[in-house]
């Protein structure tokens, strides 16, 4: 399943790229993600926990940076893991590409996600909505962390502040709201008065 998201950061591309160079710092921005061990050579062990509907899924696995292109400002991460209660597996290739957007930076994120087990039961729409909510939270956390660095906090201090957990209730509500909004737009679109 291919999922695409983008967001903008009101900072120059070079500054955002420098932030992306510190993987523990980046991981700390993703709700529910935690790096547990640096294996060296751009490979890490970690956990990701997220609630989808009534099910809380917690995956443990590895993530490896397989491409870091300075000139194109593009990074590719391969991640794979198993659900800790044995209810499935997930693998994902995440590509983040940075580009100038006015005085700031546009970050395009593409996720090629493969799920098996409990998480695969959920429809593409629900998974896309939850991913969109997580990306919005990631973007907000990243902007905040870059601001902390600008105020003089060290990268270690910034990375030590863990991201908020991927709270099931609020993420579920926000994802459900997105789905309802789409349904209402489709339903009421034929009844909109012409201008």
N, C-alpha and C positions, 0 to 999 in steps of 0.2 A: 504494500500500500504506500503510495507516494503522497506525502503531505508537505505543502509549501506554506511558509509564513514569512513575513518580513516586518521589520520595525526600523525606526530611525532613532539615532542618538545625536544630540546636539553637541557633538565633539568632533574634531578632525579625524579623518581616516587613520592617520598615523597613531594617534593616541588610542583609538579603539583597537587597532591591530596589536599594539603593545599590550593592551589588556588581555587580548586573546592568547598571547604568548604564555601566560601564566595559567596553566590548566586547573590547578586547585582553586584559583581565584574565579575562573569561569564556572567551574562545577558548583561552587558555593552559591551561585546566582540561580541555579535551577531548583525550584521547590521539590523537596523529596529526594534530592540526589546527595550522595556523600561519597567522597573518595576515601578508601580505607588503607590503600597502600600504593606507593610509587614503585613500580617494578623496573624503572629505568627504561631508556630508549623509547621515550614517549608512550609507555604502556602503563596502565593503572588498573588496580582492582577497586571495585566500588559497589554501592547499593543504590537502588532507586525504588522508592515506595510511592504508590499512587492509588487512590480509591476511584473505582469506576462503578458507579451505582452502589449496590450493597456490598461489593467485593473489594477488599483491600489487597492489592497485589504488591509484593516486595520481591524485586529481582536482585540477585547478586551475580556479578560477572566481571568482565574486563572491558576496557576501552583502550583503543590504540589509535594514535594519530598516524594516519597512513600517508597524508600529504599536507605539506605546509608550504604554500607558494607565496613568498614575500612579494614578488612583482605583481601578481594578480590579486593579492590580499584574499587568499582562499585557503581554508583549512578543511580537511576531511577526516572524520573520526569513524572508526568501525567499532561498534559495541555489541556485545552478546552476553546473555545471561540466562539463568534459570530461576524460576519462581521458587522462593525458599521453602514453600510447603509442597513442592513437587507438582504444582498445578499448571505448568506450562513453561515455555521458553519464548524468548524474544531476541531478535537481532535487528540491528539498525545501522544504516550508513547515514551519517549526518554531514552535510556539506554547508559550510557557512562562507558566504562571499560578501566582502565589504566593498562599497562604492561611495564616492562623494555624492552628497545630496545637499546642494546649497553650501552652507557653512558647516554642515554636519555630515553624518555617515548613515547610509542605508545598509542594513544587514539583511541579506536574503538567506533564509535557512530552508534547506530541503532535507526531508527525512524519508528514507526508504525503509519502511518498517515491516518486519515479518513477525507475526505472532502465532503461537500454537498453544492450545490448552484453554484455560479459563478466560484469558484476555481476548482470545479470538472469537468468543461468543458475541462480543459487542459489535454493533454495526459500524461501518466506516464513518457515518455521520457523528456518532457519539465519540469515537476515537479522535476524529478530526477536531471536534469541538473541545474536548479535554486538552488536546495538544495545543490548540489556539490559546486557551486560557493559560496553560503553562508557559507558552512563549511570551504572552503579555507580562506575566509575573517575572519571567526571566529578564525581559527587556527593562522593566522597572527596577529590578534588583541591580542589573548591570549599570544602569545610569546612576543609581545611588552609590554604588561601589566606586565608579570612576570619580564621582564627586568627592568621596572620602579620600581618594588618592590625591586629588587636587588640593584638598585641605591639609595635606601633609601626613596623613596616616600611611604607615608602611604597607607594602603588599601583603606581608605576613599577617598584620593586624586585620586587614580587609578580608583576607581569605579565611581567617580564624572565625569570623562572624558567619555562622552557618545560615543558610537560607531558611526561610520558614518552611515547615513541612507542607507537603502537598495535601492540604486538608480536603477530605472527601466531601464534606457537606457543602462548603462554599464553592469548590470547583464543580461539583455536581450541579449546584444551582445555577452557576454561571453558564455551564455548558448547556443545561436544559433551557435557559433563557435564550441562548443563541439559536437553539433548535426551534423553539416556539416563534421567535422573531422571523425565521425563515418561512415557517408554515404560514404565519399571518400575512407576510408579504406576498407569497404565492396565492393565497386565498383571495386577498383584497385587491391584487393587481388588476384583475379584469374590471373591477368596479370603480377604478380611479377616474375622476372626470378628466376629459381632455382639455388641454390649455388652449 
